[in-house]
Amino acid sequence: MKLEEFLRLNAPEDLAALTAAVAKASLEVWGSIPFKTGLLEETNPSGEAQKAIDVYSNDVFVEALIATGHAAEVASEEMEEPVESKGGVSVAMDPLDGSSNVETNNPLGSIFGFYSDRLPASGRRLAGALYVTYGASLTLTFSFGKGVHRFVALREGAGTSFQLFGVGLKLPEKPEVYGFGGSRSEWIPAVARFWDSFDGRGLRNRYCGTFVGDYNQVLARGGIFSYPALVKRPKGKLRVLYECAPMAYINEQAGGYASDGSGNVLDIEPRALAETSPLYIGSAGLVHEIEKSISPT
């Protein structure tokens, strides 16, 4: 089944249009990654150096989303303020997750949250979420609250179409992989102790430095990914609106759980667009275990 038909049958008009726009724009971004890798003389609102591909992908997605007529606003971690429009859905995005990995040719991704309220808003106000994986193949993984589905880009003559690759995706019952960001010497003690416990569990360490790439392995094999609280950075690194909440939404639809160390990530009420949070996401049993270790009461 092609993406267009699936969206027509399974998605509200606004989310279908926004998802189709992301799909088309992602092909343009994927094709441009090899040609736009240099650093610009600028930083994003979080103080990180921007690459040309960061700015390029941001502009491509903003233009595509606004053109649908269904976006009320588009907020991005690459912009200080959202771009306003007249639609009914607020979109928060990380237009190119993992761009620091361009030089090492590791997987990259894009993350989108479709919110029913103006931003900033709780993850409970998500009407849908989507992530793109740029690797050996280009895939879209998304949910509108009725399961997690995946489409893959396939060449058809001179064109490309998105074909159904997986429907109703679920985390495997037996977890196999784990990956934690940041430096071990900087983790809070509870996280370091939990990490040490993996030696006797039979799980494999898998970490590529791209949230989408690392989570994609968890979704396929079961396990846990984390960018945890750090001693000097207790609020972690990942942004609630752009990264944590959309991925937590998808993960919950796949039967998992995502925590900030004390409760469900989807319950966070961010006060700023760029607000960050620790994140522990994946198989529910493992995430509840580390949450209990961090916040025993």
Protein Blocks (a to p, Z undefined) as FASTA:
>chain_A
ZZklmmmmmpcfklmmmmmmmmmmmmmmmmmmmmmmbccfbdcfkopacdfklmmmmmmm
mmmmmmnopafbdcdfkbfbdcddfbfbdcdddfbghklmmmnopacdddddddfbdcdd
dfklpgbdcdddddfbccddddehiacaddddddehjbccdddfbghiacdfbdfbdcde
djfklpcfklmmmmmmmmmnopacddehiaklmmmmmmmnopaddddddfklmnojbdfk
lmmmmmmmmmmmnopacdehjacfklpccfbfklccdddedjfklmmmmmmmmmmZZ
